[in-house]
Amino acid sequence: MVTLNIIIFKITFLSILSFLWAWMWTPVVHRLLVRYKLVKRIRDHAAAPIYAALHKGKEGTPTMGGVLIWITPLLFALFFAYLALLFEDTLIQQLNFLSRSQVLLPLGALVASALVGVVDDLLNIKGLGSFSGLRMRHRFLLYTLIACVGAWWFYFKLGWDTLHVPFLGDYTIGIWYIPFFIIVIVATAFSVNEADGLDGLAGGTLLAAFASFGAIAFTQGKYDLATFCAVIIGALLAFLWFNIYPAKFFMGDTGSMSLGVTLGIVAMLTNSALLLPVICFLYLLETGSVIIQKCSRKLFGRKLFLSTPFHHHLEARGWQEPTIVMRFWVIAGVTAVVGVSIVLVERGLY
C-alpha cells in the first residue's frame, strides 16, 4: 500500500535529484553550446532599434539551454519506469511516475514541442529562414498540430469534455472542448515565449507556475502528475542557477515553447485551465502588451509602449534588468499562491 509519506518522499526526492542531475550536467552542456557556436543572435537595429540597443551586449551568449529542462524529466521518467520493472514490490518501484493517464501525454508533448523548438533555435543561430528562425505562421501551425493531438487524446481517448469553473462547478461543453483545449495550449506556449526575454525571467515565473499546478495536482490525488511537475521544477532550479543575471546561457525556444505547451496540458489535466489567467497573470500581461501594441500601430499609427513585450517597455523606461526580473518573480509568486488558494478555498466549501 502506498502511503502519503511515501508519496511525499517520492516528490521531494525526485525533485532534489532532478536539480542535482541537471546542475551537474549544466557546465557540460554550456561547453558544448560554446564549442559549436550555438549562440544568440540579436535583431538588427533597423528592425527593432530599442530592443537592439538594450540587448546588443547579449549577442554571442549560448542559447538552447532549455534542453537541460526537458531532457531531465524525459530521462527520469524512462529510467524509473525501467527500474520499476526490475524491482517490483519495493520502494524503488514507487519512484516510477510514468503513468498513462497522468504523465504520458504531457511528457510526450514536452518532447515533441521541444524538438520543434530545437529546429527553430538552430534556424535562428544559422541565420536560415526568417531572422527569428521559423516564420510565425510555421511555428503557429506546428504547435497547433501538437495541441490538436493533445485535444484528440483528451476528448476521444480519455473522454474529457467537462470544464470546471471555479466556485460554479463543472460544465459539459461537448465537442467544444477540442477548440478550447487547442486555444489554451497554443496561447500558453506563445505567452511563455514572450516572457523569455530577460535573464532568469521565464525560468523564475515558470517555476512559480509549475509549483502552483503541481500543488493543485497533489490536492486532486494526481500524485504522478505532481511528481512530474516537481521534476521539472528541479531542472528549472538548476537552469536558473546559471541563468540569473548575467546569464551564462539562454533557454531558447526549445525550453520556453515546450514548457509553455506542457504547462497548458497540466492545467487541462487538473481541469483548472480557467485559473491560468490568475496563476500566469504575467504571461497575460506580456502577451496583452504585444497585442495592444500591434493593434494600436495598425489602427492609430502609433505605439502605446516604448517596446514590447512589457518587460522591454520597463527596460526602455530605465528599469534595471535584475530589478524587473525580481519584481516579476514576486508577482509570479503571489499569483501562484492566489491560484492555489482559490482551489483550496473552493474544496473547503464543498
N, C-alpha and C positions, 0 to 999 in steps of 0.2 A: 504494500500500500504506500502510495506517495503522499507524504505529509507536507503541510505548509512549510515546515522548517527546511525540508529537502528542496522545495521549490525556490524558497528564498536563497538558500545556499547556491543552487544552480544558477540563478540570475546574477547573484553577486560574484560568484567565482568566474563565470564565463565573461562577464563584463571586465573584470580586472585582468583576466588572461588575454582578452582581446586588446586591451590597452597595452599590456606589456609586449605582446607579439607585434602589434603594429608599430609601437615605439622602437622596438629593436630593429625592425626592417626599414624604418624611415631613412636612416643615413645611407643605406644601400640603394634604395630607390632614388634618393636625391643624387647620388653619384652617377647613377645610370642616366638620369634625366640630363645632367650636365654633360656627361660624356657624349651622348647622342644629340646634343643641342636641341632638346625638346623644351624650348623656351618661349616665353610670352612675347608676342608682337603687339605693339600699341598702334591704334589707328592714327593715320597721318593728321597733321594739324588742320588741313583744309576740310576734312570730313567731320572732325569733332575737335574744334580748337580748344575749348575749355578742358575737355577730358584729356587731350594730348598734353596740354601744359601741366596739368595736375599729376599725370601719371607717366610722363616720359622717363622718369628715373626707374620705373619698374620694368622697362623693356629689358629683356635678357634674363629675367628671373625664370627659373624652371617652372613648368606647368604640368598638368596631368597628375598632380599629387593625389587626386581623388581615387586613383587605382588602389591605394592603400585601404581606403574606407570600404570599397565594395568587394575587394578580393578577400578581406579578412572574414566577413560573415559567410562568404561562399565556402572558404576553406574550413571554417569551424563547423558549418552545417554538415558538410560531407564527411569530415574527419570523425565527428562524434556520432554521426549516424552509422558509420562503419564500425566504430568501437562498440556501439550498442549491439551489433550483430555478433561480435566476438565475445562480449562479456554480458550475457543475458542474466537477468535476475541479480544484478549487482548495482552498486551506486553509480558506477561508470555508465551503465545503461541509462540512468536517469538524466544524464547530461545531454542526451540526444534531444534536439528541439526541432528537427526537420519533420514536422507533421504535415500531412497532405492538406488538411482543412485550414491550417493557420499560417504556415510559413512557405509552403511550396510556391504559391503564386507571387507573394511579394519578393521572394528571393529570385525567382525567375525573371520578374520584371526589373529588379535591380540590375541583374547581369545583362539582360537584353538592352536596356536603356543605357547602361554604362558602355557597352560596346559601340553603340551609336555615338555616344559622347567621345569615345576614343577616336573614331573616324573624323568627327567634327574637329577635335583638337589637332589632329595630325594635319588636316587640310589647312587649318589656320597657321600652324607652325611652318608648313612648307609653302604657304602663300598660294595655295591652289583654291579654285572656286572663288567665292566672294571673299573679301578680306577676313571676315569673321568665321570662315570655314564653310560649312554647309549653308546654302541660302535658307532664309527663314521659311519659305514655303516647303522646302525639302525637310527641314527639321520638324516643322509642324506636322507634315504628313507621316513621318516615321514614328514620332511619339504618339500620334493619334492611332496609328496601327497597333502599337503596343497597348494603348488604352482600350482599343476595340477587343483585343484578345482577352484582356482582363475583364471587360464587361461581359463578353460571351461566357467566360468561366463562371463569373458570379451568377449570371441570370440563368443559364442553361444547365450548368454542372452543379452549382450549389443551390439553385432555386431561390436566389435572393431577389426580392422585388419590393422590399419594405424600407421606408426611410423614417428614421427616428428624428422627431422634432423635440428638442429639449423642453420639458415641462408640459408638453401637449400630447406626447405619445407617439405610437407608430402608425404610419400611413402607407397603405399598399398603393404603389404607383404603376404597377404592371410593367409593360414594355418600355415606359418612360424611364425606367431605372437605367437602361442601357445608355441613352444620351446623357443622362445626369452623371453617370459614372465616368464617361469619356470626358465631359467638361471638367469634372473635379480633378482628374488625373492630369490632363494637359495644362489646366490653369495652375495647379500646384507646381508642376515641373518648371514651367516658364517663370513663375513668380520667384521660386527659389533661385533660378538662374539670374534673375535681375538683381538679387541681393548679393550675388557673388562678385563684388567689385572693390572691396577693401580688405586689407589683411585681417583675417580672423572673423569677418562679418558673417559670412554664410555658415561657417563652421560653428560658431557660437550660437547663432539663432537656431540652427538645425539641432544642436544639442538639446536646447530647451524644448523644441517641438517633439523630438523623438522621446524625450523623458516624459513629457506630458501624455502622449499617446501610449507609451509603454505602461504608464501608471493606470491609464484607463483600461487597457487590455488586461492588466492584472486584476482590477476590480471586477471584471467580467468573467474571470476564470480562464481567460485565454493565456495560459502561462507560457506556452511555446512562443506565441507572438510577442509577449512581454520580454522573453529571453532574447528573441531576435532583435528587438529594439535595443536591449541592453548591450548586445554585441556590437551593434552599430555605434552606440554611444561610446563604448570603449575605444573603437577605432577612430571616432571623431576626436576624442580627447587626445589621442596620440598625434593625430594630424594637427590639432590646434597647438600642441607643444612647439611645433616648428613653423606654424603658420601665423602666429601672432606677430605684430609689428616689431621690426621689419621682417616680413615673411621670407623664409628660405625657399619656399615654393608655393605655387597656387593650386587650387583644387581642379580647375578646368571643368569643361562640360561633362567629362566622364564622371565627375563627382557630383556637381550641382544638379544636373538634369536627372541623373539616376536616383539620387536621394530625394529629389522632388517627386518623381514618379512613385517611389516606394512609400514616401510619407502619405501621399494621397491614397494609396492602396491600403495602408494601415488604418487610415481614417475610415475607409469604407468597411474594412473588416471588423472594426469596432462599432460600426453604424453610428459614427459620430462626425460625419463629414460636415454637418452644419456648424460644428464647433471650429472648423478650420479658420474662418474669418476672425474668430476670437483668439485662438491659440497662436495663429500665424498672422496676427494683425500687421506686423511689419512687412510681410510679403505683400499684403493687400495694399499697404501704403506705397511700397516701391513700385508695384505694377500700376497702381492707380495713377501715380505721378507721370509715368511714361504715357499712359493712355490719354490723360488730360493734356499733356504737352503736345502730343500729336494732333489731337482734336483742335486745340487752340491755334496751332500753327496753320492747320488746314482751313479752319473756319474764319479765323480773325487775323491770320498772317503775323502773329506774334507769339512769343514764348511767355509762359507763366513762371517757369522755373529757369534758373541760370543754366542748369544742366540736369539731366535725368539719367538713371533713377534718382530718387530723393536724396540719397546719401551724397551724390555728386553735387547736388544743389547746395548742401550744407558745406561741402568742401570749398565750393566756389565762394561761399559767404565768409570763408575764413576759418571755419572749424578745423581743428587738427584731426588727422585720421584716427589716432588712438582714442580721442575724445568721442568721436562719432560712434566708433565700434563699441566702446564701453557702455555708452548710453543706450545703444540699440540692444546690447546684451541685457541690460537692466530691464528694458521694456519687454524683451522676449521672455525673460524670466517671470515677470509679473503676469503677462498674458497667458503663459503656460499654467501658472498657478490658478488663475481665474478659470481657465478651461477645465482643469481637473476639479476645482471646487464646484463648478456647475454640475458636473457628473455626480459628485459625492452628495451634494445637497438634494439633487433630484432622486437619487437612490434612497435617501433618508425619508423622502416624502411618501414613498410607495411601499 
